[in-house]
Amino acid sequence: MGLEMKDLMINYGTDPVIQELDLQIPEGKITVLVGSNGCGKSTILRAMARLLKPAAGAVLLDGQAIAELPSKQIAKRLSILPQGPSAPEGLTVYQLVKQGRYPHQSWLKQWSVEDEEQVQNALRATQLEAFADRPVDSLSGGQRQRAWISMTLAQGTDMILLDEPTTYLDMTHQIEILDLLFDLNEREGRTIVMVLHDLNLACRYAHHMVAVHDKRIYAQGKPEEIMTSETVETVFQLRCQVIPDPLYGTPMFIPHGKGRKIDAVRQNVFV
């Protein structure tokens, strides 16, 4: 059954941010939430992880209201990586990744061989074995993001939620992180839900997309079915042309704007 939201309403104070939201997250797929700044994408993600309490409606995990489940039970089913996480100064990559196993610890069950294996597997999956003893704050932006993703992997959940995992990263590191998540989904069948700003990358990596607008879901489905020029103009107030990505065939957006004109001779160079 996975993760589901039914008639969800979320307020900040008395102001509604999300209204009448119904959403079923496809299991074993990559779902990407898109929308303009302040539309409520991160709010929806935080509600999924029980970090925000809905004003109405419910978030269901395997058919049970997530609000009624013990925190440790939730932490064994889903993990969340918020936007811009920070680690204490001097904390090593190994120590950070090890924190992902805390939901599995108790007075009766201390650190085990299985816990250590999960940490080592997470480091291996994110190609951070050689950096295990390095302080997190000494790493590059892409390496730090991989370290945080490694921690969520060590948690051993079937579902991973990520809020803008490519923010502040250059193009190389953006592709590196998204390729890593794509490989995890392909190899291990993990359900991944993330918020992304880059529509072209979102369409390239997502199996399922959710466009949020005016406090509700405007459209959801496969990228090639819902991400049209009309959708972008409504959701982002931006006129654009949609063409197939020359490498992957997914929708690619060319925004209209007032950039400098290219003369006919120079234009031919780009054709």
N, C-alpha and C positions, 0 to 999 in steps of 0.2 A: 504493500500500500504506500509506503514511503511518506513523503512530506506533502501536506495539503493545507490550504487556507480556505476557510469557508466564511463568506459574508463578513470579511475582516474590516474593522474600522480602527484606525490608530489616530490618536490626538496628541498634539503637543500643547499642554495646558488645555484650553477649551477650543483650540483651533484644529479642525480635522486635517490630517495630512494624507491619509488613505481612507477611501470609502468603498464599501460594497465590493471588496476584492475577493474573487474566487480564483484559485490557482492550484493546479496539480503539477508537481514537479516530476517530470519523467524519470523513472529510475534507470540508472546505468547510462545516463546521457549527460551532455554538457548543456546547461541552461544559462543564458546570458540575459541580464536585465539591462535595458537601455532607456534613456530618457534625458530630458534637459536637466540642468542643475537645479536642485531643490524640488524635484518632482516626487521624491519619496522612495527612490530605488534602495538606498542604504537603509531606510526605515523598514522597508519590507524584509530585507535581509536580516536585520537585527531582530525583527519580530519572529522570523523563522527559528532563530536560535534562542528564543525566550529571553532576549536582552531587553525587550520592550513589551509592556503589557498592553494588549489590545483594549480599546474602549468597548468594543463589541465584536461578536464573531469568535472564531477559534482557529488556532493552528493545531493541526493533527499530525502526529508522528505514528505511523503504522496504525492509524485508526483511533489513537488515544489523544485526548487533549494534552498538548505539551505542557500546559500550565499545571497539570495535575501529576506530572511525572517527576520522580526524584532527579536531582541535578546530575548525579553520577550516571544514572541510566541514560539521560540525554547525552552526556559527554562521551558515552561509549557508542552512540549511534551517529552523532554528527559533531563536527568541529567547525569553528569559525575563525577566520583570519581577518581582523578589522583593518581599516585603512590606517596606514602609518603607524604600526606598532613600534614600541621602543623597548629595549632591553637594558637592565642595569649595567652600569659601566663595568667593564672587565669580565662580564659573563662570557664564557666560551660557547662556541657552537654546540659542543657536546652537551654542556649544561643546559642550554636552551632547549635542544631537541629532547633531552631527558624529561623536561617538564611535561611533555605530551603524554607521558605515562602516568602522571599523578592521578587521573580518574580511576586507574586500575589498582591503586594502592589502598591499603587499609591496615588496621592494627594487626589483622590476622594474615594479611598477604603483603609482605614487604617486597623489595626489589628482587626480581627473579631472572632466571635465564631467558624466559620468554620476553620480559621487558627489555633486556639488553639486546636481544635479537631484533626486536622491533625498532629500537633506536639505530642499530647498525644498518638495518634494511632501509630505514628512512634516509640516513646519510648517504647510502649507496645510490638510492633512487634519485637523489638530488645532486649527486656527484660532489659531495662535500666531505668525503672521508679524509682527504688530505688537509682539510681546514678544521677538523674536529677540535683541536687545541687552540685555535685562534680566537681572540676576543671578537664578539659579534660586531662591536663598534669599529673594528679595524678593517672590515670587509667593504668591498664595493657595493653599490646599491643593488645590483643584480644578485650578488652573492648573499647579501643580507636577506633579500626577499626569498631566496632559495632556502636559507636557514629557517625562516619562519614557516615556510611551506613544509620543510622537513619535520618541524615540530608537530604540525597538524597531521602529517602522515604517521608519525610515531604514535599518535593518539589511537590509531587503528580503527577509525570510523569508516563506514560505508559511504558517508556523505560529507562533502567538504564545501563550506561556504566561504567565499572570498570577496571582500569589498575593495574594488579597484586595485587588484594586485599588480598592475603595471604602471600606476601613477608615479611620476617623477623619474621613470626609467627611460633611457634612450632606446632607439628603435631596436638595436641588437639585443638588449636585455629584455625588452618587451617580448620579442619573438622567443627568446630563450625560456622565459617563464611560461608563456602560453604553450610552447611545444612540450614542456615538462608536464603541464596539466593534461594536455591532450594525450600524451603517452600513458599517463597514469589511468586515464579513462579507458584507453584502448586495451592496455595490458591487464588492468585489475578490475575493470568494470565499475570503478567508483563513480558515484553520482556527484557532479560538480555544478555548483550554482555560483555565478559571479556577476558583479557589476563591472561593466566596461564603458569607457567613453568613446573609444575609437570604433566607429560603426563598421569600417572595412575589416578590421581584425575580429570584431564580434561576429560578423557574418561568416568569416573564414573558419572560425573554431567552434561555433555553436551548432548543436543539433536542434535546439529549441530556443527561440527568442521571445522575450516579453517586453513590449514597448509600453512604458508607463507615461500617462498624460492626464492632466486635470484630475488628479487624485484617484485615478482608476486605471485599469488595464485597457489600453487603446486597441492593442492587437497582440496576438500570440500565435506561434506556430513555427514552421520551418523558415529560415531566413529568406529563402527564395520565394516563399509564398506571401510573406507579410511585409518585407522591407522594400517598399516601393517609394518612388519619389513623392507620392501623395502622403504616405506615412511620415516620411522625414519632414515634409513641409508642415504637417499638422503638429507633430510631436516636438520638433526642434525649431519651427518657424524659419526654415531654411529651404530655399529652392535649390534643387540639384538634379543632375542627370544620373541615371543608374545604368551601368554597363556591367557585363560579366567580368569578373576578375580573370585576367588572362592566364593565370596559373591554376586557379582552383574552380573557376566557373561560378563562384558565389557572387552575390550582389556587391558591386563596388560603386561608391558614391563620389561624384565629381561636383562639388558645390559651385553654384553661381556666385559671382562676386564682382568686385571692381578691380581685379588684378590687372597688371599691365597687359596690353595687347601684344600678340606675337605676330609679326609680319609673315606673309605667305611663305617666304623662303625659309625662315627659321621654323615655321610650323611644319614644313615638310620633313625636317630633321627628326621630329618626334613621331611621325606617322609610322 
